[in-house]
Every structure is written in structure tokens, then in C-alpha cells.
């Protein structure tokens, strides 16, 4: 018997190696309660485990929805702002957004307060994603520990969308699982 054969059973017994992954569930973040309203600041912070009216999904559950084509995936990560103090003539190259393949990117729509033009952009994006059917499932995401997707999913519920999913692990959780990604461009008409 070689050393590897001896070590692996020992690790299984001690619980260091999971022989078969169990059904993945969203990570419990019970310490963070849902606010009564939209999150207005500190958007990169621990998020709650729930969103009243929405279904919170794990990476595996999100992937099953993606594979089935059942839900439209909506990325709400903000676009990085162009630095104001760039010297004249400097070429600004925005960092590419690598995200869930086929997702619709509606940047800057996850803030707590939206300007009327941004809210209109969000409404039009949801209409495009849903084909105008408020019963069509929509899945919102951005990054882990990011309130932007929580806010956007809540806003979709308030706009009358009936089947809303929230994927708190976002594009980083998706990519870490090895699921298909691509570079997105923002949906035209946004800020």
C-alpha cells in the first residue's frame, strides 16, 4: 500500500476531504438582516441570506437555471468611472467585464437611489430581458458581498416582476465553478 492510499482514507475519516459534494446551498449569512429599504451606501459588504419575495440561489442552482434557459440573467455591476484627473489626451481603457455567458449587463442600476434616467434604463432592460412578460423569471447578480444585485432584485419585485432570483455569489462564484463566461458590453442607453 502506498502512502497516498493510507492518507486519503485518514482524511475522509477526519472530515478534511468530502468524498461526494452534497447539494450546494447558499451560504448562510444570518447575521445580516434585510433592511426595510434599499441599501444606500457601503455596497461591498456582507449581504443578508434572504430577499423577501425573491428566491435566493446557489451557484449550482443558478447554473441549472442557466442551462435550462428558464431565467434571464441580469448583471448589475457598475461601470468603473473614468478618472477625472486624467491628463488631456490620455486614452481611457475600461476594464473588461467578464461575466456569465449570455447575461444582460445593466450597469449602475443597483444603487439605492436611481436617477429617473437610470430607472428608465433599468425598466427598459428588464422589459428586454423578460420579453415584456412580468412573469418571466429574472436572475440578478453582481459580485459576492455586493448589495447592488440585492437592490436590483428588490427593485424588480417592486416593479411587478413575479419570479425573481437573487444569486449572491455573482460572477466570481460562477467563474470559480468553471461555468461559461464571456466579456459583456453594457446594454445601450445607460450611464
N, C-alpha and C positions, 0 to 999 in steps of 0.2 A: 504494500500500500504506500503510495507516495504522500508527501507532506500536504499537498493540496486536498487530497481526499480526506485527510484527517481534520484539517482546519475547517472546511466548509460545513460538515455536519455540526461541529462545535459552534460555529457562528449561527447556524439556524437555531440551535437549542438556546443560545443566549439572546436571540432576537435581533442580531445585527443584520441579518440578511433575510429579506422577505422572500420565501420560495415562490409565491404567486401573488402578484399585486391584487388587492381587493378592489372592489368598485370604489372609484375615487369620489370623494365628496368635497364640496367647498370647505376650505379651511375655516374653522370656527374663529370668529373674531368677536365673541360675545361681549368683550369689554367696551366696545364702541357701540353706542346706541344710535338708532336712527334719529336724526334731527327732525324737528317739526316742519322745517322749511329747507330750501336748498342750502348746500354748503357754500359759503360766500368767500372763504379765504383758505389758505394753507391746504391747497388741493392735493398735494402729495403728502398724505398722512394716512395712518390706519383707517380703514373703512369698516362699516358695520357688516355683519354677516347676512343681513336681510335688507329688503327693499319692499315695503308694503305694496301689494298689488302686482309685483313682478315675481318672476321665478329666477332664483339665483342658480347659476350653473357652474359646474367644474369644467376643467379643460376637456376631459373625456366626454362629458355631456355636450359641450359646445361643439366638439368635433363631430359627434353623431348628428347634431342639427345641421352642421355644415355639409356633411356627406349626403344627408337626405335632401338638402336644398329647401328644407322646410322654412327656415328663417332667413331674413335679410340681415347681414352683418354690418353694423354701423360703427366705425371708428371715430371717436370724437377727440382724439389727442390734438391739442392746439398746435398751430404752426409756430415755429420759433420766430420771434420778431427780429427784423433786421436791426442791427445795432445802429443807434442814432449818431454815434460819433465816428463813423467810418470816414476816412479821408475821401475827398471827391475823386471820382474815377475808380474807386475800389470796386471790384466785382464781388457781389454777394452771392454765395452759393449756399443755398439752404440744404441742411442735412436731409438725405432721403428718408422717407417714411417707409420702413419695411413692416408689413402688417399681414393680417390674414388674407390669403388669396381670395380675390373677388369682393372684398369688403368695400363699402362706400365710405369715403373719408369726408366727414363734415367737421373740419377743424373749428375750434373756438366756440363750439356750441354746448360745451359742458360747464361753462361758468355759472355761478349762482344767479347773476343778473345778466340778461342779454339785451343789447340794444334792439330796437324794433327791426332794423335791417337784418340782424343776425338771427332773431327769432323767425323772421320770414324765410330766411335761408334754411333754417332748421326744418320748418314746416314743409317747404318745397322738397327738401332732401328726403324727409320721411314719406312724402307722397310718392316720390320716385321709387324709393326702396320698397314700398308696400303696394305699388301699382294702384294707389288710390283706395285701397281696401284697409280700413282701420282694424279689421280682424286678422290681417296678415301678420304672422309673427316677426318681431324685430328683436335683434340681439345687439346690445350696446356694450362697448368695451373701450379701453384705452391702455393703461399700464397697471401693474399691481399697485395697491395703495394709492389709487388716484380717484378722487371724488368726481372727476369730470364725467365718467361714464355713469356713476350713480345719479348725478344731477340730470344728465341727458335722459336716462331711462325714466326717472321720475317725471320729467317734463313730457315725455311721450305719453305716459299714463294720463297726465292732466290734459293732454291734447285729445284724449279719447281713444288711444290705441289700446286694444283689449288684450293682446298677447305679447307681453314684453318680457324679454330675458335680460338679465344682467350678468355679465361674465367678468368678475373682479380680477382674475389673473391676467387678463388682457393679452396683448400681442406678445409680451415676453413669456408668459406661460405657454402660449400657443407654440411659439418658436422653440422653446425648451423641450417640448414634447415631440419635436420633429415634424410638425404638421406643415402643410404647404403655405408659403409666404410669397409675397411679391412687393415690389415698390409701388406705392399708391401715389396718385396725384389727387389733390383736393377736388371735390365736386365744384364745378364752376359756379360763380355767383357769390362766393363767400368772401370773408375779410381776410 
